[in-house]
């Protein structure tokens, strides 16, 4: 298996880390996170597809999106960007919302830090997600977050290859 096709996952107390290397320049991987049209190509799970996505890519800006499952149920979420260092780092807090962007009960919020490191012409992505409690992490894992994030990274790989 090619190194660019493997995702390493580490689950620890209150946090999960995904590591994947892409055969694409750092700037292109960064842009895949920064632009709504790009995110629409890869931010989904095997069972849910993205049907709405807006991004105000700046500290304090909002990423608002909706996934729809095979039964037609909508899953709205909103992330607020805390830090953006182009093309190396993106930090945001992501949690459930309604269609208007109001926070609602659902998946517990997670603090996500995405770092992108150039390694021999490739880009190593590390996505570190921290939750407030062990129970919060267990909740998102039980709802398929690990499989969903891996699947999204597979789609990101394909979209980067097609770009």
QUIPEFEN-V195501 format. One record per pair of residues at least 6 apart in sequence whose ideal C-beta (glycine too) atoms are under 8 Angstrom apart, sorted by the first residue. I is the first residue (numbers start at 0). GAP is how many residues later the second one is. D is the distance in Angstrom with one decimal. If there is no record, write none. Layout:
((I & GAP & D) (I & GAP & D))
This chain:
((1 & 21 & 7.8) (2 & 18 & 5.2) (2 & 119 & 7.7) (3 & 16 & 7.8) (3 & 17 & 5.5) (3 & 18 & 5.6) (3 & 19 & 4.3) (3 & 118 & 6.7) (3 & 153 & 6.5) (4 & 149 & 7.9) (4 & 152 & 6.6) (5 & 14 & 6.8) (5 & 15 & 7.6) (6 & 11 & 5.8) (6 & 12 & 7.1) (6 & 13 & 4.5) (6 & 143 & 5.0) (6 & 146 & 5.2) (6 & 147 & 7.8) (7 & 10 & 7.3) (7 & 11 & 4.4) (7 & 12 & 7.3) (8 & 7 & 6.7) (8 & 8 & 7.2) (8 & 9 & 5.6) (8 & 10 & 7.9) (8 & 137 & 6.1) (8 & 141 & 7.1) (9 & 6 & 7.0) (9 & 7 & 4.6) (9 & 9 & 7.8) (10 & 126 & 7.4) (10 & 130 & 7.0) (10 & 135 & 7.4) (12 & 121 & 6.3) (13 & 116 & 6.0) (13 & 117 & 5.1) (13 & 118 & 7.2) (13 & 119 & 6.5) (13 & 120 & 5.7) (13 & 122 & 7.3) (13 & 123 & 5.5) (14 & 113 & 6.5) (14 & 114 & 6.3) (14 & 115 & 4.5) (14 & 116 & 6.8) (14 & 122 & 6.9) (15 & 112 & 7.8) (15 & 113 & 5.2) (15 & 121 & 6.7) (15 & 125 & 7.5) (15 & 129 & 7.5) (15 & 130 & 6.9) (16 & 109 & 6.5) (16 & 110 & 7.0) (16 & 111 & 4.8) (16 & 112 & 7.5) (17 & 107 & 7.6) (17 & 108 & 7.3) (17 & 109 & 4.5) (17 & 131 & 5.7) (17 & 132 & 7.3) (17 & 135 & 6.7) (18 & 105 & 6.9) (18 & 106 & 7.1) (18 & 107 & 5.1) (18 & 108 & 7.9) (19 & 104 & 7.6) (19 & 105 & 5.1) (19 & 133 & 5.1) (19 & 137 & 7.8) (20 & 98 & 6.6) (20 & 101 & 5.3) (20 & 102 & 6.9) (20 & 103 & 4.9) (20 & 104 & 7.3) (21 & 7 & 5.6) (21 & 100 & 6.3) (21 & 101 & 4.9) (21 & 103 & 6.4) (21 & 134 & 7.2) (21 & 135 & 6.1) (21 & 138 & 5.6) (22 & 99 & 5.4) (22 & 137 & 7.6) (22 & 138 & 7.6) (23 & 98 & 7.3) (23 & 99 & 5.8) (23 & 136 & 4.2) (23 & 137 & 7.7) (23 & 139 & 7.5) (24 & 93 & 7.6) (24 & 96 & 7.6) (24 & 98 & 6.6) (25 & 61 & 4.9) (25 & 62 & 7.4) (25 & 90 & 5.1) (25 & 91 & 7.4) (25 & 92 & 4.6) (25 & 97 & 4.7) (26 & 60 & 4.7) (27 & 95 & 7.8) (27 & 132 & 6.2) (27 & 135 & 6.3) (28 & 58 & 7.7) (28 & 87 & 5.5) (28 & 94 & 4.5) (28 & 96 & 6.3) (28 & 127 & 7.8) (28 & 131 & 6.7) (29 & 56 & 6.2) (29 & 57 & 3.7) (29 & 58 & 7.6) (29 & 60 & 7.7) (29 & 86 & 5.7) (30 & 7 & 6.2) (30 & 56 & 7.9) (31 & 6 & 4.6) (31 & 7 & 7.1) (31 & 9 & 7.9) (31 & 10 & 6.9) (31 & 124 & 6.0) (31 & 127 & 6.6) (31 & 128 & 6.5) (32 & 6 & 6.9) (32 & 57 & 5.6) (32 & 81 & 6.5) (33 & 21 & 7.0) (33 & 23 & 4.6) (33 & 56 & 7.9) (34 & 20 & 6.8) (34 & 22 & 7.5) (35 & 17 & 4.8) (35 & 18 & 5.8) (35 & 19 & 4.5) (37 & 121 & 7.0) (38 & 11 & 7.5) (38 & 14 & 5.4) (38 & 16 & 6.6) (38 & 24 & 7.8) (38 & 26 & 7.5) (39 & 10 & 5.5) (39 & 13 & 5.1) (40 & 114 & 6.8) (40 & 115 & 8.0) (40 & 118 & 4.2) (41 & 110 & 5.6) (41 & 111 & 7.9) (41 & 113 & 3.8) (41 & 114 & 4.2) (41 & 116 & 7.5) (41 & 117 & 4.9) (42 & 7 & 5.5) (42 & 10 & 7.1) (42 & 22 & 6.8) (42 & 109 & 5.6) (42 & 112 & 7.9) (43 & 6 & 4.8) (43 & 23 & 6.1) (43 & 104 & 7.9) (43 & 107 & 7.4) (43 & 108 & 6.4) (43 & 111 & 6.8) (44 & 22 & 7.1) (44 & 99 & 6.7) (44 & 102 & 6.9) (44 & 103 & 3.6) (44 & 106 & 5.2) (44 & 107 & 7.0) (45 & 101 & 7.1) (45 & 102 & 7.5) (45 & 105 & 4.9) (46 & 22 & 5.9) (46 & 23 & 6.0) (46 & 97 & 7.8) (47 & 19 & 3.9) (47 & 20 & 6.3) (47 & 21 & 5.0) (47 & 27 & 6.5) (47 & 100 & 7.5) (48 & 18 & 6.7) (48 & 19 & 6.1) (49 & 15 & 6.1) (49 & 16 & 7.1) (49 & 17 & 5.6) (50 & 15 & 5.3) (50 & 16 & 7.1) (50 & 17 & 4.9) (50 & 23 & 7.6) (51 & 12 & 7.5) (51 & 13 & 5.9) (51 & 14 & 4.0) (52 & 10 & 7.6) (52 & 11 & 7.5) (52 & 12 & 4.4) (52 & 13 & 7.7) (53 & 8 & 7.6) (53 & 9 & 7.3) (53 & 10 & 5.1) (53 & 11 & 7.5) (54 & 6 & 7.4) (54 & 7 & 7.9) (54 & 8 & 4.9) (55 & 6 & 5.3) (55 & 7 & 7.5) (55 & 25 & 7.9) (56 & 6 & 7.7) (56 & 24 & 6.8) (56 & 27 & 6.7) (57 & 23 & 6.5) (57 & 26 & 6.6) (58 & 22 & 5.5) (58 & 23 & 6.3) (58 & 24 & 6.0) (58 & 25 & 5.9) (59 & 20 & 7.0) (59 & 21 & 6.6) (60 & 19 & 7.5) (60 & 20 & 4.9) (61 & 16 & 6.0) (61 & 17 & 7.0) (61 & 18 & 5.8) (61 & 19 & 7.6) (61 & 39 & 6.7) (62 & 15 & 7.1) (62 & 16 & 4.2) (62 & 17 & 7.9) (62 & 18 & 7.0) (62 & 29 & 6.8) (62 & 31 & 7.8) (63 & 12 & 7.6) (63 & 13 & 7.6) (63 & 14 & 4.9) (63 & 15 & 7.9) (63 & 33 & 6.8) (63 & 37 & 5.2) (64 & 11 & 7.4) (64 & 12 & 5.8) (64 & 13 & 7.8) (65 & 8 & 5.3) (65 & 9 & 6.7) (65 & 10 & 4.9) (65 & 11 & 7.6) (65 & 33 & 7.1) (66 & 7 & 7.5) (66 & 8 & 4.5) (66 & 10 & 7.6) (67 & 6 & 5.4) (67 & 7 & 7.2) (68 & 6 & 6.8) (73 & 25 & 7.4) (74 & 21 & 7.7) (74 & 31 & 7.8) (75 & 20 & 6.8) (75 & 21 & 4.8) (75 & 22 & 5.6) (75 & 23 & 5.6) (75 & 28 & 7.8) (76 & 17 & 6.1) (76 & 18 & 6.7) (76 & 19 & 5.8) (76 & 20 & 5.7) (76 & 30 & 7.3) (77 & 16 & 7.4) (77 & 17 & 6.7) (77 & 18 & 7.9) (77 & 19 & 3.8) (77 & 23 & 5.2) (77 & 25 & 7.0) (78 & 13 & 4.3) (78 & 14 & 6.5) (78 & 15 & 4.0) (78 & 16 & 7.8) (78 & 33 & 7.5) (79 & 12 & 6.2) (79 & 13 & 5.4) (80 & 9 & 7.1) (80 & 10 & 7.1) (80 & 11 & 4.8) (81 & 9 & 4.5) (81 & 10 & 6.1) (81 & 11 & 6.6) (81 & 29 & 8.0) (82 & 6 & 6.5) (82 & 7 & 7.4) (82 & 8 & 4.0) (83 & 6 & 5.6) (83 & 7 & 7.6) (86 & 29 & 6.1) (87 & 27 & 6.4) (87 & 28 & 5.6) (87 & 29 & 7.4) (88 & 24 & 7.0) (88 & 25 & 6.9) (88 & 26 & 5.3) (88 & 27 & 7.3) (89 & 22 & 7.9) (89 & 23 & 7.6) (89 & 24 & 4.5) (90 & 20 & 7.3) (90 & 21 & 7.0) (90 & 22 & 4.9) (90 & 23 & 7.6) (91 & 19 & 7.9) (91 & 20 & 5.5) (92 & 16 & 5.4) (92 & 17 & 7.2) (92 & 18 & 5.4) (92 & 19 & 7.4) (93 & 15 & 6.5) (93 & 16 & 5.6) (93 & 18 & 5.8) (94 & 8 & 6.2) (94 & 11 & 7.3) (94 & 12 & 6.4) (94 & 13 & 6.8) (94 & 14 & 3.4) (94 & 15 & 7.3) (95 & 7 & 7.1) (95 & 8 & 5.3) (95 & 9 & 6.8) (95 & 10 & 2.8) (95 & 11 & 5.0) (96 & 6 & 5.7) (96 & 7 & 6.0) (97 & 6 & 5.2) (106 & 32 & 7.1) (106 & 33 & 5.7) (106 & 36 & 6.8) (106 & 38 & 7.9) (107 & 23 & 5.9) (107 & 24 & 6.7) (107 & 25 & 7.8) (107 & 28 & 3.7) (107 & 31 & 5.9) (107 & 32 & 6.7) (108 & 22 & 7.8) (108 & 23 & 7.6) (109 & 19 & 4.5) (109 & 20 & 6.5) (109 & 21 & 5.2) (109 & 26 & 7.6) (109 & 30 & 7.0) (110 & 18 & 7.0) (110 & 19 & 4.7) (110 & 20 & 7.9) (111 & 15 & 6.3) (111 & 16 & 7.2) (111 & 17 & 4.8) (112 & 13 & 8.0) (112 & 14 & 7.4) (112 & 15 & 4.7) (112 & 16 & 7.9) (112 & 17 & 8.0) (113 & 11 & 6.6) (113 & 12 & 7.3) (113 & 13 & 5.0) (113 & 14 & 8.0) (114 & 10 & 7.4) (114 & 11 & 4.8) (114 & 13 & 7.7) (115 & 7 & 5.4) (115 & 8 & 7.2) (115 & 9 & 5.7) (116 & 6 & 7.0) (116 & 7 & 4.5) (116 & 9 & 7.5) (117 & 6 & 7.9) (124 & 28 & 7.6) (126 & 22 & 7.2) (130 & 6 & 4.5) (130 & 9 & 7.1))
